[in-house]
Amino acid sequence: MVIQLPNLDTKTYEEISEEMVASIPKYTDRWTNHNPSDPGITILEMLSWIAEATLYRMNRVPNESYVNFLRLVAGASGIDEIEKLLKDPHSDKCHRNVLEFLKEIEEGNEKPIPDIKREALLFLNSRYRAITEDDFCQLAAEATDMFGVEVRRVIVEKALDESKVEIILIPGEWKQYEELAESEKQSRYKELTGYVMDYLNPRTLIGTKIKVKQPVYSDVSIDLEIVCHQYAIAEKIEADTKNRILQHLDPFVGGDERTGWPYRRSLSIYEIAQVVEETEGVKQVESIVFDGNKKLKIKPINGLIKVDSLNVEVGKEEK
């Protein structure tokens, strides 16, 4: 949306002078002579003239003044300086945006004042320092975007020994990453995490140690026995049940809040039972077995969940 510039030059000398004289009783009742011959009135008239001239000039700031302010904000002037800063691979995304906008102006493309003000404000209000969890998430995602890899989720947590902040990156195509040969997968993750580490380090507070790493997955195999209603189709119930379980355990849309399975959260058979019984057509769950161990009720998870196998056996209710 275009920023509407206010009209500052709306009052004349006479209006300003009258307002100032009328406000005298608010501050003192001893000043009773408001004639032009009074020295105090003369001073007020002089200030009114200065105010009118100032408003007139403020309302007519030339375009070049706005461009100069943009140069000051961007920290560059001239195409050579701008291109030099744009070559920095770890420059801020917002800084690059304002530099590219300024470059167009330096190349002779005139921009309206509202657009210039918008770009300057966007850069001045952008996030730079990484302090809060949200800061780390946004800046890490910003870094990966500049790197050219879509990271759909960034997890920030304290290391188990609380000595550092750990940033876990989950690429949008994480399944493709996981299906790569181990050496190639490690190589890609090393390149990605190294780039994000270099991007975040200058932005952290002194003494803050960070570690950017790839996600850890815990393999889980699930065997289910369920009973469906007489009207239900067993094949459809099986497919729907599998889809609901896989969605609930998904790293991006899983969990109770649909924001991704919580990192390091254990998995219980009772949680799976609730998900299954909420599936339309399912009457009840007969049994749930994790990893072939019937005694295992709660499965510890080191990071995220990778479903190794999911078997669903559907039976009909008795008439």
BAPA-666844 format. One record per residue (C-alpha): residue number from 1; chain; x, y, z. Coordinates in Angstrom, 1 decimal. Layout:
+-----+-----+--------+--------+--------+
! seq ! mol !      X !      Y !      Z !
+-----+-----+--------+--------+--------+
! NUM !   A !      X !      Y !      Z !
...
+-----+-----+--------+--------+--------+
***
This chain:
+-----+-----+--------+--------+--------+
! seq ! mol !      X !      Y !      Z !
+-----+-----+--------+--------+--------+
!   1 !   A !    0.0 !    0.0 !    0.0 !
!   2 !   A !    1.3 !    3.4 !   -0.9 !
!   3 !   A !    2.2 !    5.7 !    2.0 !
!   4 !   A !    0.1 !    8.8 !    1.9 !
!   5 !   A !    2.3 !   11.9 !    2.5 !
!   6 !   A !    0.7 !   14.4 !    4.9 !
!   7 !   A !    0.1 !   18.0 !    3.9 !
!   8 !   A !    2.1 !   19.9 !    6.5 !
!   9 !   A !    1.6 !   23.4 !    5.1 !
!  10 !   A !   -2.0 !   23.9 !    6.2 !
!  11 !   A !   -1.7 !   26.9 !    8.5 !
!  12 !   A !   -1.1 !   30.6 !    7.6 !
!  13 !   A !    0.9 !   33.1 !    9.5 !
!  14 !   A !   -2.3 !   34.7 !   10.8 !
!  15 !   A !   -3.7 !   31.4 !   12.0 !
!  16 !   A !   -0.6 !   30.5 !   13.9 !
!  17 !   A !   -0.3 !   33.9 !   15.4 !
!  18 !   A !   -3.9 !   33.9 !   16.6 !
!  19 !   A !   -3.5 !   30.4 !   18.2 !
!  20 !   A !   -0.4 !   31.5 !   20.1 !
!  21 !   A !   -2.0 !   34.7 !   21.4 !
!  22 !   A !   -5.2 !   32.8 !   22.4 !
!  23 !   A !   -3.1 !   30.3 !   24.4 !
!  24 !   A !   -1.5 !   32.9 !   26.6 !
!  25 !   A !   -4.2 !   32.7 !   29.4 !
!  26 !   A !   -3.5 !   28.9 !   29.7 !
!  27 !   A !    0.0 !   29.7 !   31.1 !
!  28 !   A !   -0.4 !   33.1 !   32.9 !
!  29 !   A !   -3.0 !   35.6 !   33.8 !
!  30 !   A !   -0.5 !   38.4 !   34.3 !
!  31 !   A !    0.0 !   39.0 !   30.6 !
!  32 !   A !   -3.0 !   41.1 !   29.7 !
!  33 !   A !   -1.6 !   43.4 !   27.0 !
!  34 !   A !   -2.1 !   41.6 !   23.7 !
!  35 !   A !   -1.6 !   44.6 !   21.4 !
!  36 !   A !    1.0 !   44.5 !   18.6 !
!  37 !   A !    3.0 !   47.2 !   20.4 !
!  38 !   A !    3.7 !   44.7 !   23.3 !
!  39 !   A !    7.3 !   43.3 !   23.0 !
!  40 !   A !    6.0 !   39.8 !   23.9 !
!  41 !   A !    3.5 !   39.9 !   21.1 !
!  42 !   A !    6.2 !   41.0 !   18.8 !
!  43 !   A !    8.2 !   37.8 !   19.7 !
!  44 !   A !    5.1 !   35.7 !   19.2 !
!  45 !   A !    4.6 !   37.2 !   15.7 !
!  46 !   A !    8.3 !   36.5 !   14.9 !
!  47 !   A !    7.9 !   32.9 !   16.0 !
!  48 !   A !    4.7 !   32.5 !   14.0 !
!  49 !   A !    6.5 !   33.7 !   10.9 !
!  50 !   A !    9.4 !   31.2 !   11.5 !
!  51 !   A !    6.8 !   28.4 !   12.0 !
!  52 !   A !    5.0 !   29.2 !    8.8 !
!  53 !   A !    8.3 !   29.3 !    6.8 !
!  54 !   A !    9.4 !   26.0 !    8.4 !
!  55 !   A !    6.2 !   24.3 !    7.5 !
!  56 !   A !    6.4 !   25.6 !    4.0 !
!  57 !   A !    9.9 !   24.2 !    3.6 !
!  58 !   A !    9.1 !   20.8 !    5.2 !
!  59 !   A !    6.2 !   20.4 !    2.9 !
!  60 !   A !    8.4 !   20.9 !   -0.1 !
!  61 !   A !   11.4 !   18.6 !    0.6 !
!  62 !   A !   13.0 !   17.9 !   -2.8 !
!  63 !   A !   13.2 !   14.3 !   -4.1 !
!  64 !   A !   17.0 !   14.4 !   -3.9 !
!  65 !   A !   16.8 !   14.8 !   -0.2 !
!  66 !   A !   14.8 !   11.5 !    0.1 !
!  67 !   A !   17.3 !    9.8 !   -2.2 !
!  68 !   A !   20.2 !   11.0 !   -0.1 !
!  69 !   A !   18.5 !    9.7 !    3.1 !
!  70 !   A !   18.1 !    6.4 !    1.3 !
!  71 !   A !   21.8 !    6.4 !    0.5 !
!  72 !   A !   22.5 !    7.1 !    4.1 !
!  73 !   A !   20.3 !    4.2 !    5.3 !
!  74 !   A !   21.7 !    1.8 !    2.7 !
!  75 !   A !   25.3 !    2.8 !    3.5 !
!  76 !   A !   26.2 !    3.3 !   -0.2 !
!  77 !   A !   26.2 !    5.9 !   -2.9 !
!  78 !   A !   26.9 !    5.3 !   -6.5 !
!  79 !   A !   26.6 !    2.1 !   -8.5 !
!  80 !   A !   30.2 !    0.9 !   -7.7 !
!  81 !   A !   29.7 !    0.9 !   -4.0 !
!  82 !   A !   26.3 !   -0.7 !   -4.3 !
!  83 !   A !   27.6 !   -3.6 !   -6.5 !
!  84 !   A !   30.5 !   -4.1 !   -4.0 !
!  85 !   A !   28.0 !   -4.6 !   -1.1 !
!  86 !   A !   25.7 !   -6.8 !   -3.2 !
!  87 !   A !   28.6 !   -9.2 !   -3.8 !
!  88 !   A !   28.8 !  -10.0 !   -0.1 !
!  89 !   A !   27.2 !  -13.5 !    0.2 !
!  90 !   A !   26.2 !  -13.0 !    3.8 !
!  91 !   A !   24.6 !   -9.6 !    3.5 !
!  92 !   A !   21.1 !   -9.2 !    4.9 !
!  93 !   A !   18.1 !  -10.0 !    2.7 !
!  94 !   A !   16.5 !   -6.6 !    3.6 !
!  95 !   A !   19.8 !   -4.8 !    3.0 !
!  96 !   A !   20.1 !   -6.4 !   -0.4 !
!  97 !   A !   16.5 !   -5.3 !   -1.2 !
!  98 !   A !   17.2 !   -1.7 !   -0.4 !
!  99 !   A !   20.5 !   -1.8 !   -2.3 !
! 100 !   A !   18.9 !   -3.1 !   -5.4 !
! 101 !   A !   16.1 !   -0.5 !   -5.1 !
! 102 !   A !   18.8 !    2.2 !   -4.7 !
! 103 !   A !   20.7 !    0.8 !   -7.7 !
! 104 !   A !   17.7 !    1.4 !   -9.9 !
! 105 !   A !   17.6 !    5.0 !   -8.8 !
! 106 !   A !   21.4 !    5.4 !   -9.4 !
! 107 !   A !   20.9 !    4.0 !  -12.9 !
! 108 !   A !   18.5 !    6.8 !  -13.7 !
! 109 !   A !   15.1 !    5.2 !  -12.9 !
! 110 !   A !   13.1 !    7.7 !  -10.9 !
! 111 !   A !   11.0 !    6.4 !   -8.0 !
! 112 !   A !    8.1 !    8.2 !   -6.3 !
! 113 !   A !    8.7 !    9.5 !   -2.8 !
! 114 !   A !    6.2 !    7.1 !   -1.1 !
! 115 !   A !    8.2 !    4.1 !   -2.6 !
! 116 !   A !   11.5 !    5.6 !   -1.3 !
! 117 !   A !   10.1 !    6.0 !    2.1 !
! 118 !   A !    8.6 !    2.5 !    2.1 !
! 119 !   A !   11.9 !    0.9 !    1.2 !
! 120 !   A !   13.8 !    2.9 !    3.9 !
! 121 !   A !   11.3 !    2.0 !    6.6 !
! 122 !   A !   11.3 !   -1.7 !    5.6 !
! 123 !   A !   15.0 !   -1.8 !    6.1 !
! 124 !   A !   15.1 !    0.2 !    9.3 !
! 125 !   A !   12.4 !   -2.0 !   10.8 !
! 126 !   A !   13.9 !   -5.3 !    9.6 !
! 127 !   A !   15.2 !   -7.9 !   12.1 !
! 128 !   A !   19.0 !   -8.1 !   12.4 !
! 129 !   A !   20.0 !   -9.2 !   15.9 !
! 130 !   A !   19.3 !  -12.8 !   16.9 !
! 131 !   A !   18.2 !  -12.8 !   20.6 !
! 132 !   A !   14.8 !  -14.6 !   20.9 !
! 133 !   A !   13.8 !  -18.0 !   19.6 !
! 134 !   A !   11.7 !  -16.2 !   16.9 !
! 135 !   A !   14.7 !  -14.2 !   15.9 !
! 136 !   A !   16.8 !  -17.3 !   15.3 !
! 137 !   A !   13.9 !  -19.0 !   13.4 !
! 138 !   A !   13.3 !  -16.1 !   11.1 !
! 139 !   A !   17.0 !  -15.3 !   10.4 !
! 140 !   A !   17.9 !  -18.9 !    9.8 !
! 141 !   A !   15.0 !  -19.2 !    7.3 !
! 142 !   A !   16.1 !  -16.0 !    5.7 !
! 143 !   A !   19.7 !  -17.4 !    5.3 !
! 144 !   A !   18.5 !  -20.6 !    3.7 !
! 145 !   A !   16.3 !  -18.6 !    1.4 !
! 146 !   A !   19.3 !  -16.7 !    0.2 !
! 147 !   A !   21.3 !  -20.0 !   -0.1 !
! 148 !   A !   18.6 !  -21.3 !   -2.5 !
! 149 !   A !   17.2 !  -24.1 !   -0.4 !
! 150 !   A !   13.7 !  -24.0 !    0.9 !
! 151 !   A !   13.6 !  -24.7 !    4.6 !
! 152 !   A !   10.0 !  -25.2 !    5.8 !
! 153 !   A !   10.8 !  -25.5 !    9.5 !
! 154 !   A !   13.4 !  -24.2 !   11.8 !
! 155 !   A !   13.6 !  -25.7 !   15.4 !
! 156 !   A !   15.5 !  -23.8 !   18.1 !
! 157 !   A !   16.3 !  -25.4 !   21.4 !
! 158 !   A !   18.9 !  -25.5 !   24.1 !
! 159 !   A !   21.5 !  -28.2 !   23.9 !
! 160 !   A !   21.1 !  -31.0 !   26.4 !
! 161 !   A !   24.0 !  -29.6 !   28.5 !
! 162 !   A !   22.6 !  -26.0 !   28.0 !
! 163 !   A !   26.0 !  -24.8 !   26.7 !
! 164 !   A !   24.7 !  -23.6 !   23.4 !
! 165 !   A !   21.7 !  -22.8 !   21.2 !
! 166 !   A !   20.9 !  -25.5 !   18.7 !
! 167 !   A !   19.2 !  -24.6 !   15.4 !
! 168 !   A !   17.8 !  -27.6 !   13.5 !
! 169 !   A !   17.0 !  -27.1 !    9.8 !
! 170 !   A !   14.4 !  -29.2 !    8.1 !
! 171 !   A !   14.4 !  -28.6 !    4.3 !
! 172 !   A !   11.1 !  -28.6 !    2.4 !
! 173 !   A !   12.2 !  -31.6 !    0.4 !
! 174 !   A !   13.5 !  -33.4 !    3.5 !
! 175 !   A !   12.5 !  -36.8 !    2.2 !
! 176 !   A !   14.7 !  -36.3 !   -0.8 !
! 177 !   A !   17.5 !  -35.4 !    1.5 !
! 178 !   A !   17.0 !  -38.5 !    3.7 !
! 179 !   A !   16.9 !  -40.8 !    0.6 !
! 180 !   A !   20.3 !  -39.7 !   -0.6 !
! 181 !   A !   23.4 !  -41.8 !   -0.1 !
! 182 !   A !   24.8 !  -41.0 !    3.4 !
! 183 !   A !   27.9 !  -39.3 !    2.1 !
! 184 !   A !   26.0 !  -37.0 !   -0.3 !
! 185 !   A !   23.4 !  -36.3 !    2.4 !
! 186 !   A !   26.1 !  -35.3 !    4.9 !
! 187 !   A !   27.8 !  -33.2 !    2.2 !
! 188 !   A !   24.6 !  -31.2 !    1.4 !
! 189 !   A !   23.7 !  -30.7 !    5.1 !
! 190 !   A !   27.3 !  -29.6 !    5.9 !
! 191 !   A !   27.1 !  -27.0 !    3.2 !
! 192 !   A !   23.7 !  -25.8 !    4.2 !
! 193 !   A !   24.4 !  -25.6 !    8.0 !
! 194 !   A !   27.7 !  -24.0 !    7.4 !
! 195 !   A !   26.1 !  -21.2 !    5.4 !
! 196 !   A !   23.5 !  -20.6 !    8.1 !
! 197 !   A !   26.2 !  -20.7 !   10.8 !
! 198 !   A !   28.2 !  -18.0 !    9.1 !
! 199 !   A !   25.0 !  -15.9 !    8.6 !
! 200 !   A !   23.9 !  -16.1 !   12.2 !
! 201 !   A !   27.2 !  -15.8 !   14.1 !
! 202 !   A !   27.7 !  -12.0 !   13.5 !
! 203 !   A !   24.1 !  -11.4 !   14.6 !
! 204 !   A !   24.2 !  -13.2 !   18.0 !
! 205 !   A !   25.0 !  -11.5 !   21.3 !
! 206 !   A !   28.5 !  -11.7 !   22.7 !
! 207 !   A !   29.0 !  -15.1 !   24.5 !
! 208 !   A !   26.1 !  -16.8 !   22.7 !
! 209 !   A !   27.3 !  -20.1 !   21.2 !
! 210 !   A !   25.2 !  -21.6 !   18.4 !
! 211 !   A !   25.2 !  -24.9 !   16.5 !
! 212 !   A !   23.4 !  -25.4 !   13.3 !
! 213 !   A !   22.7 !  -29.0 !   12.5 !
! 214 !   A !   20.5 !  -31.4 !   10.6 !
! 215 !   A !   17.5 !  -33.1 !   12.2 !
! 216 !   A !   17.7 !  -36.5 !   13.9 !
! 217 !   A !   15.1 !  -39.1 !   13.2 !
! 218 !   A !   13.8 !  -42.0 !   15.3 !
! 219 !   A !   12.6 !  -45.0 !   13.3 !
! 220 !   A !    9.2 !  -46.4 !   14.4 !
! 221 !   A !    7.2 !  -49.3 !   13.2 !
! 222 !   A !    3.5 !  -49.4 !   14.0 !
! 223 !   A !    1.2 !  -52.4 !   13.9 !
! 224 !   A !   -2.5 !  -51.8 !   14.4 !
! 225 !   A !   -5.6 !  -53.9 !   14.8 !
! 226 !   A !   -8.9 !  -52.0 !   14.6 !
! 227 !   A !  -12.6 !  -52.7 !   14.3 !
! 228 !   A !  -14.7 !  -50.8 !   11.9 !
! 229 !   A !  -18.5 !  -50.4 !   11.7 !
! 230 !   A !  -20.5 !  -52.7 !    9.5 !
! 231 !   A !  -21.3 !  -49.9 !    7.0 !
! 232 !   A !  -17.6 !  -49.0 !    6.5 !
! 233 !   A !  -15.4 !  -50.2 !    3.7 !
! 234 !   A !  -12.3 !  -51.9 !    5.2 !
! 235 !   A !  -10.0 !  -50.8 !    2.4 !
! 236 !   A !  -11.0 !  -47.2 !    2.8 !
! 237 !   A !  -10.7 !  -47.4 !    6.6 !
! 238 !   A !   -7.2 !  -48.8 !    6.3 !
! 239 !   A !   -6.1 !  -46.0 !    3.9 !
! 240 !   A !   -7.7 !  -43.3 !    5.9 !
! 241 !   A !   -6.1 !  -44.6 !    9.2 !
! 242 !   A !   -2.7 !  -44.7 !    7.6 !
! 243 !   A !   -3.1 !  -41.2 !    6.2 !
! 244 !   A !   -4.2 !  -39.8 !    9.6 !
! 245 !   A !   -1.3 !  -41.4 !   11.5 !
! 246 !   A !    1.3 !  -40.3 !    9.0 !
! 247 !   A !   -0.1 !  -36.7 !    9.0 !
! 248 !   A !   -0.1 !  -36.6 !   12.8 !
! 249 !   A !    3.6 !  -37.7 !   12.8 !
! 250 !   A !    4.6 !  -35.4 !   10.0 !
! 251 !   A !    7.5 !  -33.0 !   10.7 !
! 252 !   A !    5.7 !  -30.1 !    9.1 !
! 253 !   A !    1.9 !  -30.5 !    9.8 !
! 254 !   A !    2.0 !  -33.0 !   12.6 !
! 255 !   A !    1.3 !  -32.7 !   16.3 !
! 256 !   A !   -1.7 !  -31.4 !   18.2 !
! 257 !   A !   -1.1 !  -27.8 !   16.9 !
! 258 !   A !   -0.6 !  -28.9 !   13.3 !
! 259 !   A !    2.8 !  -27.1 !   13.2 !
! 260 !   A !    5.0 !  -30.2 !   13.0 !
! 261 !   A !    5.8 !  -33.0 !   15.4 !
! 262 !   A !    7.5 !  -31.5 !   18.5 !
! 263 !   A !   11.2 !  -32.2 !   18.5 !
! 264 !   A !   12.2 !  -35.0 !   21.0 !
! 265 !   A !    8.6 !  -35.6 !   22.1 !
! 266 !   A !    7.9 !  -39.2 !   23.0 !
! 267 !   A !    5.2 !  -41.2 !   21.2 !
! 268 !   A !    2.5 !  -43.1 !   23.1 !
! 269 !   A !    0.0 !  -45.8 !   22.0 !
! 270 !   A !   -2.7 !  -43.8 !   23.7 !
! 271 !   A !   -2.1 !  -40.8 !   21.4 !
! 272 !   A !   -2.2 !  -43.1 !   18.3 !
! 273 !   A !   -5.4 !  -44.7 !   19.6 !
! 274 !   A !   -7.1 !  -41.3 !   19.8 !
! 275 !   A !   -6.0 !  -40.4 !   16.3 !
! 276 !   A !   -7.3 !  -43.7 !   14.9 !
! 277 !   A !  -10.6 !  -43.6 !   16.8 !
! 278 !   A !  -11.3 !  -40.1 !   15.4 !
! 279 !   A !  -11.2 !  -41.6 !   11.9 !
! 280 !   A !  -14.7 !  -41.9 !   10.4 !
! 281 !   A !  -15.9 !  -45.5 !   10.3 !
! 282 !   A !  -13.6 !  -46.8 !   13.1 !
! 283 !   A !  -15.4 !  -48.3 !   16.0 !
! 284 !   A !  -12.5 !  -49.1 !   18.3 !
! 285 !   A !   -8.8 !  -50.0 !   18.5 !
! 286 !   A !   -8.0 !  -53.5 !   19.4 !
! 287 !   A !   -4.2 !  -53.2 !   19.7 !
! 288 !   A !   -1.2 !  -51.0 !   19.0 !
! 289 !   A !    2.3 !  -52.3 !   18.9 !
! 290 !   A !    5.5 !  -50.3 !   18.5 !
! 291 !   A !    8.6 !  -51.9 !   17.0 !
! 292 !   A !    7.1 !  -55.4 !   17.6 !
! 293 !   A !    7.2 !  -54.9 !   21.4 !
! 294 !   A !    3.8 !  -55.4 !   22.9 !
! 295 !   A !    5.0 !  -54.1 !   26.3 !
! 296 !   A !    6.2 !  -50.8 !   24.8 !
! 297 !   A !    3.6 !  -48.2 !   25.7 !
! 298 !   A !    5.7 !  -45.1 !   25.2 !
! 299 !   A !    8.4 !  -44.8 !   22.5 !
! 300 !   A !   11.3 !  -42.4 !   23.3 !
! 301 !   A !   12.0 !  -40.1 !   20.3 !
! 302 !   A !   15.4 !  -38.5 !   19.9 !
! 303 !   A !   14.3 !  -35.9 !   17.4 !
! 304 !   A !   11.6 !  -36.3 !   14.8 !
! 305 !   A !    9.7 !  -39.5 !   13.8 !
! 306 !   A !   10.4 !  -41.5 !   10.7 !
! 307 !   A !    7.8 !  -44.2 !   10.2 !
! 308 !   A !    9.7 !  -47.3 !    9.1 !
! 309 !   A !    6.6 !  -49.4 !    8.6 !
! 310 !   A !    2.9 !  -49.0 !    9.2 !
! 311 !   A !    0.6 !  -52.0 !    9.1 !
! 312 !   A !   -3.2 !  -51.7 !    9.7 !
! 313 !   A !   -5.4 !  -54.8 !   10.1 !
! 314 !   A !   -9.1 !  -53.9 !    9.8 !
! 315 !   A !  -11.9 !  -56.2 !   11.1 !
! 316 !   A !  -15.6 !  -55.8 !   11.0 !
! 317 !   A !  -17.8 !  -55.4 !   14.1 !
! 318 !   A !  -20.0 !  -58.4 !   15.0 !
! 319 !   A !  -23.6 !  -58.2 !   14.2 !
+-----+-----+--------+--------+--------+
***
